C-alpha cells in the first residue's frame, strides 16, 4: 500500500467516493468495496463485477447488508491468506472480520439489510418485492444507503489503518 493521507482526509475521500458511487450504482456491496479498493490500492476489478448481485441484502432478499459483504471482501484482500491450505493465515484473518462485524452491529443494530432498514426507516421493507422497492425508493433511499455504507467503510478503514 502506498503512503496514506491524514485520517481526516482519508475519511473525506471515502465519503466522497461512497456518495458518488452509490448514486451511480445503487449497490452497497460494490460501493463499499470500490471505496476501500481505491483508497488502499487493493486489487479486485473482478471482485467489483462479482459483487453486482448483492444489492438489497443479497439479490434484493433483505439478507446480509451489501456494505458488510463489500467491506469484508476488502478486508479479505488486506488480511486474507494466499493459499487454501494456510490455516494460520485463515485464523489470522478472522479477528479483523469479527471486529468489523461486531462494530458494524453496534453502530447499525445488525448486519441484515432488512433489519437495518427497519431500524433506520422505522418500517420493514422488502426490497425484492416491486411495490415495496418502489415505496422504499420514494423515501430518501440513496441517503440512507450512503450513510450505511459510510459507516461500514469507515469501520473497515480503521481496521486496515490499525494494521499499520
Helices and strands as residue ranges (DSSP letters): H 7-25, H 28-39, H 45-50, G 51-54, H 66-79, H 87-108, H 113-121, H 130-138, H 141-163
